[in-house]
């Protein structure tokens, strides 16, 4: 297995996990939030919701870094 292959595998895994975390965040806002009916009440993220939010940010950064590395180290076909 080459380094480029491992980068692609990790990038696919990061993408799938990132989509799952984003969908979990939308689900916690209720059904109205999906269709543009956001609430005007300010809420503080706590507990699991805060952990999911922070994990989404971290995974997004990891995905961007993997994309840059993949573009840098993958030779054009």
Residue, then its C-alpha position, 0 to 999 in steps of 0.5 A: x500500500x502506497x502513501x497516496x492510497x492511505x491518504x485516499x482511504x483516510x480522506x474517504x473515512x473523514x468525509x463519511x464521518x463529517x457528513x454523519x456529524x453534520x446530519x446529527x447536528x441538523x437532527x438536534x435542531x428539530x424538523x423546522x430547522x431543516x426547512x428554514x424555520x430557525x428559532x430566534x432563541x439563543x441557546x448555548x451548546x452543552x453536553x453531547x451537542x457541544x462535543x458533536x459541534x467541536x468534533x465536526x470542526x476538528x474533523x473538517x480541519x482534518x479533512x482539509x489537511x488530508x485533501x491538501x496532502x492528497x493533492x500534493x503527494x498524488x502524482x497526476x495520471 
